[in-house]
Amino acid sequence: MHKAVLEGLLFVVGEDGLTIDQIKDVLGVDEETSKNLIMELKKDYEDSSRGLRIDFLGNRFKITTKFEHKEYYQKLIENPETNFLSQAALETLAIIAYNEPVTRLQVDNIRGVGSTSIIRKLVAKGFIKESGRSDMPGRPILYETTHEFLDYFGLSSIEDLPNIDDIMNSVDKNDEEENTDLYTSKYTESEINQ
């Protein structure tokens, strides 16, 4: 059971990975058991029928794709049918662009949902890149936009992004107009019904 839970934990934390201490604490086992569990799971993933593997990178265990399948991942990224940006990807890109450099956790806090897989896809598409490590506890990765991002959106620099205050004022005005229209139409309906 612990091995299955560990696999789920590695999936949930994504690129942040897990340390042996985190595995110990979450599963409530000793260090030796933690090491045995991760090594057993790592061995399971080494089977040629599996598309993922477990790597030890940056002092953490992470689920990663197998290098030998790289050409297929590249085809997927370059395929015009899959080369579009979802609403969630656009939202994540906007948060990074307006707040860069920013950590994944900061993006998650602004969005209100996890962004691990979206950030992974945006890195793979070349729209964002790792730009160092934060001074926050755990030294999480910082992300920023790339030249490909600027090219894709026709910007010469990040300063060409629309001013966020102007966007918010425009949204507020639209909301006020909708609320006024709603009030007026309800008021008119109630007058008609009398």
C-alpha positions as CSV (number, residue, x, y, z in Angstrom):
1,M,0.0,0.0,0.0
2,H,2.8,2.5,0.9
3,K,4.3,2.0,-2.5
4,A,1.1,3.0,-4.3
5,V,0.7,6.0,-2.0
6,L,4.3,7.0,-2.7
7,E,3.6,6.8,-6.5
8,G,0.6,9.1,-6.0
9,L,2.6,11.5,-3.9
10,L,5.3,11.8,-6.6
11,F,2.6,12.5,-9.2
12,V,0.9,15.2,-7.1
13,V,4.2,17.1,-6.3
14,G,5.3,16.9,-10.0
15,E,8.5,18.8,-10.7
16,D,9.0,19.7,-7.1
17,G,9.8,16.1,-6.2
18,L,10.1,14.5,-2.8
19,T,13.0,14.2,-0.4
20,I,13.5,11.1,1.8
21,D,12.5,13.2,4.8
22,Q,9.2,14.1,3.2
23,I,8.5,10.5,2.3
24,K,9.3,9.5,5.9
25,D,7.0,12.2,7.4
26,V,4.0,11.7,5.1
27,L,4.0,7.9,5.1
28,G,5.0,7.7,8.8
29,V,7.8,5.2,8.2
30,D,11.5,5.2,9.1
31,E,14.3,6.3,6.8
32,E,15.3,2.7,5.8
33,T,11.7,1.9,4.8
34,S,11.5,5.1,2.8
35,K,14.6,4.3,0.9
36,N,13.4,0.8,0.2
37,L,10.0,2.0,-1.0
38,I,11.5,4.5,-3.4
39,M,14.0,2.0,-4.8
40,E,11.3,-0.7,-5.3
41,L,9.1,1.9,-7.1
42,K,12.1,3.0,-9.1
43,K,12.8,-0.6,-10.1
44,D,9.1,-1.0,-11.2
45,Y,9.4,2.0,-13.5
46,E,12.6,0.6,-15.1
47,D,10.5,-2.0,-17.0
48,S,10.5,-1.3,-20.7
49,S,6.7,-1.4,-20.8
50,R,6.6,1.8,-18.7
51,G,6.7,5.3,-20.2
52,L,8.0,7.0,-17.0
53,R,10.8,6.6,-14.6
54,I,11.9,7.9,-11.2
55,D,15.0,10.1,-11.1
56,F,17.0,11.6,-8.3
57,L,17.5,15.2,-9.3
58,G,18.3,18.2,-7.1
59,N,18.3,16.1,-4.0
60,R,14.7,15.0,-4.7
61,F,12.9,12.0,-6.3
62,K,10.8,12.9,-9.3
63,I,8.7,11.1,-11.9
64,T,10.1,12.0,-15.3
65,T,9.6,10.8,-18.9
66,K,12.1,8.3,-20.4
67,F,14.8,9.9,-22.6
68,E,14.5,7.2,-25.2
69,H,10.9,8.4,-26.0
70,K,12.0,12.0,-26.5
71,E,11.3,12.0,-30.3
72,Y,7.6,11.2,-29.7
73,Y,7.2,14.0,-27.1
74,Q,8.8,16.3,-29.6
75,K,6.3,15.3,-32.3
76,L,3.4,15.9,-29.9
77,I,4.7,19.4,-29.1
78,E,5.3,20.3,-32.7
79,N,2.0,18.8,-34.0
80,P,-0.2,21.8,-35.1
81,E,-3.3,20.0,-33.8
82,T,-1.9,19.9,-30.3
83,N,0.0,23.2,-30.6
84,F,-2.7,25.5,-29.1
85,L,-3.0,27.1,-25.7
86,S,-5.9,26.3,-23.4
87,Q,-7.6,28.9,-21.3
88,A,-5.7,27.5,-18.3
89,A,-2.4,27.8,-20.1
90,L,-3.1,31.4,-21.1
91,E,-4.1,32.2,-17.6
92,T,-0.9,30.7,-16.2
93,L,1.2,32.5,-18.9
94,A,-0.4,35.8,-17.9
95,I,0.3,35.3,-14.2
96,I,4.0,34.4,-15.0
97,A,4.4,37.3,-17.4
98,Y,3.0,39.9,-15.0
99,N,4.8,38.6,-11.9
100,E,8.0,37.1,-13.2
101,P,10.1,35.7,-11.8
102,V,7.6,33.6,-10.0
103,T,7.4,30.2,-8.4
104,R,4.9,27.5,-9.2
105,L,3.4,27.8,-5.7
106,Q,2.8,31.6,-6.3
107,V,1.1,30.8,-9.6
108,D,-1.1,28.1,-7.8
109,N,-2.0,30.7,-5.1
110,I,-3.1,33.3,-7.7
111,R,-5.0,30.7,-9.9
112,G,-6.5,28.9,-6.9
113,V,-5.7,25.5,-8.5
114,G,-2.5,23.4,-9.2
115,S,-0.5,24.4,-12.2
116,T,2.2,21.7,-12.3
117,S,1.2,20.0,-15.5
118,I,0.5,23.4,-17.3
119,I,3.9,24.8,-16.3
120,R,5.5,21.6,-17.5
121,K,3.7,22.0,-20.9
122,L,4.6,25.7,-21.2
123,V,8.3,24.8,-20.5
124,A,8.1,22.1,-23.2
125,K,6.6,24.6,-25.7
126,G,9.4,27.0,-24.9
127,F,7.1,29.8,-23.6
128,I,8.6,29.8,-20.1
129,K,11.9,28.8,-18.6
130,E,13.5,28.2,-15.2
131,S,15.3,31.3,-14.2
132,G,16.9,30.3,-10.9
133,R,15.8,29.5,-7.4
134,S,13.8,31.5,-4.9
135,D,15.1,32.3,-1.4
136,M,11.9,30.9,0.0
137,P,12.1,27.7,2.1
138,G,12.8,24.7,-0.1
139,R,14.3,27.1,-2.7
140,P,11.6,26.5,-5.3
141,I,12.3,27.1,-9.0
142,L,11.5,30.5,-10.4
143,Y,9.9,30.8,-13.8
144,E,9.9,33.6,-16.4
145,T,8.8,34.1,-20.0
146,T,11.1,33.5,-23.0
147,H,11.7,35.1,-26.3
148,E,9.4,32.5,-27.9
149,F,6.6,33.8,-25.7
150,L,7.3,37.4,-26.9
151,D,7.4,36.2,-30.6
152,Y,4.2,34.2,-30.2
153,F,2.3,37.2,-28.9
154,G,4.0,39.7,-31.1
155,L,5.7,41.6,-28.3
156,S,9.1,43.2,-28.6
157,S,9.6,43.1,-24.8
158,I,7.7,42.2,-21.6
159,E,7.1,46.0,-21.2
160,D,4.7,45.8,-24.2
161,L,2.2,43.9,-22.2
162,P,-1.1,45.8,-21.6
163,N,-1.1,47.7,-18.3
164,I,-2.9,45.5,-15.7
165,D,-4.6,48.5,-14.2
166,D,-6.2,49.4,-17.5
167,I,-7.4,45.8,-18.0
168,M,-8.9,45.8,-14.5
169,N,-10.6,49.1,-15.0
170,S,-12.1,47.9,-18.3
171,V,-13.4,44.7,-16.6
172,D,-14.9,46.7,-13.7
173,K,-16.7,49.0,-16.2
174,N,-18.1,46.0,-18.0
175,D,-19.3,44.6,-14.8
176,E,-21.0,47.9,-13.8
177,E,-22.8,48.1,-17.1
178,E,-24.0,44.5,-16.9
179,N,-25.3,45.1,-13.3
180,T,-27.0,48.4,-14.4
181,D,-28.7,46.6,-17.3
182,L,-29.8,43.8,-15.1
183,Y,-31.2,46.2,-12.5
184,T,-33.0,48.3,-15.2
185,S,-34.5,45.2,-16.9
186,K,-35.8,43.8,-13.6
187,Y,-37.1,47.2,-12.5
188,T,-39.0,47.5,-15.9
189,E,-40.4,43.9,-15.5
190,S,-41.7,44.6,-12.1
191,E,-43.4,47.8,-13.3
192,I,-45.0,45.9,-16.2
193,N,-46.3,43.2,-13.9
194,Q,-48.1,45.7,-11.6
